[in-house]
Structure formats: structure tokens, C-alpha cells
């Protein structure tokens, strides 16, 4: 594939993601405005389904190393390259856009896997508030991605992959790279701040 065609396709993906994100944001603004008219703004205990609506920017990228070791941050990838938007109609758009030729280096293991130039996932989401799980049904991909989630206040969301395969899927990694991750991690997560 020629470089200009590749760049054109990448630009199209970026523009589609931005357009979709703007639609989700506009829908979120309208619904939030309507809800805010009849709500007591001093109440901070909201349902997860209400809290998740909006745009989020990555604040940390973490992996759970195999064994009893704690979760560690990935130092060589800027977490702000990850963003996600959740709309009131259960629509979502997730983008992961690291620098060209970036790698995911797992601390203290010597494992480095190449990151894709850009991943954009769109589709619908379903929350199970009792189990604290979110199912991401991605357009064009038959199997949904099931993740755990955790809120730390109203403006801090963590999406948690419990297996190396789920983490690789979240980042858009090739299956061979998922196998390399499985040799050193149990799973991983991306923490987001509300925009």
C-alpha cells in the first residue's frame, strides 16, 4: 500500500473518530442539560450508568505483572493517547493513538511489543453495575470485550482487563503480541480523567 494511501486512510479514521466523538458529546450535553434542570446538584451519589456518560482522557496505563507483584505503570507510553466517549444511547468510541513506531515496554521484564499506529473502536456498551463490568460490543467484531470498571469519584474511571488477551484487545495489539504479554502479565488497565 502506498504511503499516501495509508496516510489518507489514517486521516479518514481520525476524522471519523472525531466526528463520532462530537456526536456523542452533543448528545451527552443535551441529556445532561435536561437532567440537570430537575436534579439537586449537591447530590454526588449517582448511578454508574449516569456517571460514565461523557468524554474521558487517559491518565495512566498499567499492567498487572505475573505473580504477587503489584500493578505497575507503563512509563514509555503517554496515557493521554487514549480517549473514550460514552453516550447516553449506549454508544461508545474509544481511540488509542500512540506515536508512530511506539512500543509497549513492560517494566522489569525485557518484553517490548509494538503498538499499532492508531486504534479506533466504536459500537455500543452495556453496564452491569452489580458486577462492575462493562461489555463493549464493537462494530465489525463478533465478540464483545468484557472489562471490569471502577469509579474513584465522579471524574476518575478505570477500565480493567483481567487477562493479557483482553488488555491486548483493548490496545488493538496483534495476537502474537498478546502471547508475548501473557508470558509476563495477568492483565492491565487504563485510567481516565473526565474531560
VMD Tcl script that draws the C-alpha trace (Angstrom):
set ca {
  {0.00 0.00 0.00}
  {1.42 3.39 -0.88}
  {2.33 5.80 1.88}
  {-0.12 8.47 0.68}
  {-2.98 5.94 0.63}
  {-2.03 4.79 4.14}
  {-1.93 8.41 5.34}
  {-5.30 9.10 3.68}
  {-6.85 6.09 5.40}
  {-5.39 7.13 8.76}
  {-6.70 10.69 8.31}
  {-10.13 9.31 7.45}
  {-10.12 7.15 10.62}
  {-9.11 10.14 12.74}
  {-11.80 12.35 11.21}
  {-14.45 9.63 11.67}
  {-13.47 9.22 15.33}
  {-13.61 12.99 15.92}
  {-16.99 13.26 14.20}
  {-18.39 10.36 16.22}
  {-16.95 11.82 19.45}
  {-18.59 15.19 18.71}
  {-21.95 13.49 18.18}
  {-21.57 11.62 21.48}
  {-20.57 14.84 23.26}
  {-23.51 16.79 21.82}
  {-25.91 14.02 22.88}
  {-24.31 14.00 26.34}
  {-24.68 17.78 26.66}
  {-28.35 17.70 25.69}
  {-29.21 14.83 28.07}
  {-27.13 16.29 30.93}
  {-28.80 19.69 30.47}
  {-32.26 18.12 30.59}
  {-31.39 16.03 33.66}
  {-29.74 18.95 35.47}
  {-32.93 21.03 35.38}
  {-34.70 18.67 37.78}
  {-31.76 17.45 39.86}
  {-30.28 18.59 43.15}
  {-26.70 19.46 42.23}
  {-25.43 18.86 45.77}
  {-26.05 15.11 45.42}
  {-22.87 13.26 44.44}
  {-24.13 9.68 44.57}
  {-25.14 8.93 41.01}
  {-25.69 5.63 39.28}
  {-22.74 4.31 37.28}
  {-24.85 4.46 34.11}
  {-25.13 8.22 34.62}
  {-21.52 8.74 35.76}
  {-19.98 7.06 32.74}
  {-21.63 9.38 30.21}
  {-19.14 11.86 28.75}
  {-15.63 12.13 27.37}
  {-12.59 10.76 29.13}
  {-8.83 11.16 28.51}
  {-6.21 8.62 29.58}
  {-4.30 9.42 32.79}
  {-2.38 6.16 33.34}
  {-1.68 2.89 31.58}
  {-0.99 0.00 33.97}
  {-0.19 -3.70 33.86}
  {-0.50 -6.42 36.48}
  {2.72 -8.41 36.43}
  {2.53 -12.19 36.88}
  {2.77 -13.42 40.43}
  {2.42 -11.44 43.64}
  {3.92 -8.26 42.16}
  {1.84 -5.08 42.26}
  {0.29 -3.26 39.34}
  {2.85 -1.00 37.65}
  {2.52 1.98 35.34}
  {3.86 1.78 31.80}
  {6.46 4.55 31.71}
  {7.18 4.75 27.98}
  {3.64 5.38 26.67}
  {1.89 8.72 27.22}
  {-1.53 7.69 28.63}
  {-3.23 10.75 27.11}
  {-3.06 8.98 23.72}
  {-6.09 7.01 24.95}
  {-9.54 8.58 24.94}
  {-13.05 7.24 25.24}
  {-16.51 8.76 24.96}
  {-19.72 7.17 26.26}
  {-23.07 8.50 25.05}
  {-26.50 8.33 26.69}
  {-27.79 6.00 23.95}
  {-25.18 3.34 24.87}
  {-22.84 4.41 22.06}
  {-19.11 4.49 22.69}
  {-15.97 5.47 20.82}
  {-12.51 4.52 22.07}
  {-9.31 5.77 20.44}
  {-5.73 4.76 21.14}
  {-3.28 6.79 19.06}
  {0.35 6.40 20.21}
  {3.31 7.91 18.43}
  {4.47 6.15 15.26}
  {6.69 3.11 15.94}
  {5.90 3.21 19.68}
  {6.32 0.06 21.77}
  {4.72 -1.12 24.98}
  {7.61 -1.85 27.33}
  {6.69 -3.96 30.35}
  {8.85 -2.81 33.30}
  {11.37 -5.27 34.76}
  {10.67 -7.94 32.12}
  {12.51 -7.00 28.94}
  {9.28 -7.51 26.97}
  {8.50 -4.86 24.36}
  {5.64 -5.21 21.92}
  {4.93 -2.86 19.00}
  {1.86 -0.67 19.33}
  {-0.43 -0.04 16.38}
  {-0.27 3.46 14.93}
  {-3.93 4.01 15.74}
  {-6.89 2.03 17.02}
  {-10.45 3.32 16.94}
  {-13.23 1.17 18.35}
  {-16.88 2.17 18.06}
  {-20.05 0.42 19.00}
  {-22.37 0.06 21.96}
  {-21.74 -0.58 25.64}
  {-23.70 -2.30 28.38}
  {-23.01 -1.81 32.09}
  {-23.65 -4.40 34.77}
  {-23.49 -2.17 37.84}
  {-23.86 -5.07 40.29}
  {-20.85 -6.92 38.83}
  {-18.97 -3.68 37.94}
  {-18.45 -4.87 34.36}
  {-18.81 -3.14 31.02}
  {-19.36 -5.01 27.77}
  {-18.12 -3.26 24.64}
  {-19.85 -4.54 21.50}
  {-17.54 -3.28 18.77}
  {-18.73 -2.61 15.23}
  {-17.48 -5.27 12.83}
  {-16.06 -7.54 15.59}
  {-18.23 -10.52 16.56}
  {-17.13 -10.97 20.19}
  {-17.79 -8.25 22.77}
  {-14.93 -7.14 25.01}
  {-15.87 -7.64 28.68}
  {-13.96 -5.45 31.14}
  {-14.25 -4.55 34.78}
  {-14.59 -0.88 35.65}
  {-14.11 1.24 38.74}
  {-15.01 4.82 39.55}
  {-12.93 6.80 42.03}
  {-15.20 9.77 42.49}
  {-17.13 11.39 39.66}
  {-14.14 12.19 37.44}
  {-11.85 9.12 37.57}
  {-12.71 5.95 35.64}
  {-10.59 2.81 35.26}
  {-11.27 0.19 32.58}
  {-9.71 -3.09 33.73}
  {-8.74 -6.03 31.51}
  {-8.42 -9.20 33.61}
  {-6.41 -11.18 31.07}
  {-3.47 -10.38 28.79}
  {-5.71 -11.14 25.80}
  {-8.34 -8.60 26.92}
  {-5.62 -6.00 27.52}
  {-4.12 -6.66 24.08}
  {-7.62 -6.40 22.56}
  {-8.22 -3.07 24.33}
  {-4.99 -1.68 22.85}
  {-5.52 -3.24 19.41}
  {-2.42 -5.46 19.59}
  {-1.79 -8.40 17.26}
  {-2.48 -11.89 18.66}
  {1.22 -12.79 18.59}
  {1.90 -9.76 20.80}
  {-0.87 -10.86 23.15}
  {1.01 -14.14 23.57}
  {4.20 -12.23 24.47}
  {2.24 -10.22 27.05}
  {0.73 -13.40 28.51}
  {4.24 -14.55 29.43}
  {4.70 -11.60 31.83}
  {1.34 -10.05 32.80}
  {-2.04 -11.09 34.23}
  {-3.93 -8.12 32.78}
  {-3.88 -4.35 32.65}
  {-5.91 -1.19 32.80}
  {-6.33 2.31 31.52}
  {-7.37 5.04 33.95}
  {-9.21 8.03 32.55}
  {-9.98 11.54 33.78}
  {-13.20 13.23 32.76}
  {-12.63 15.94 30.14}
}
mol new
graphics top color blue
foreach p $ca { graphics top sphere $p radius 0.5 }
foreach p [lrange $ca 0 end-1] q [lrange $ca 1 end] { graphics top cylinder $p $q radius 0.2 }
display resetview
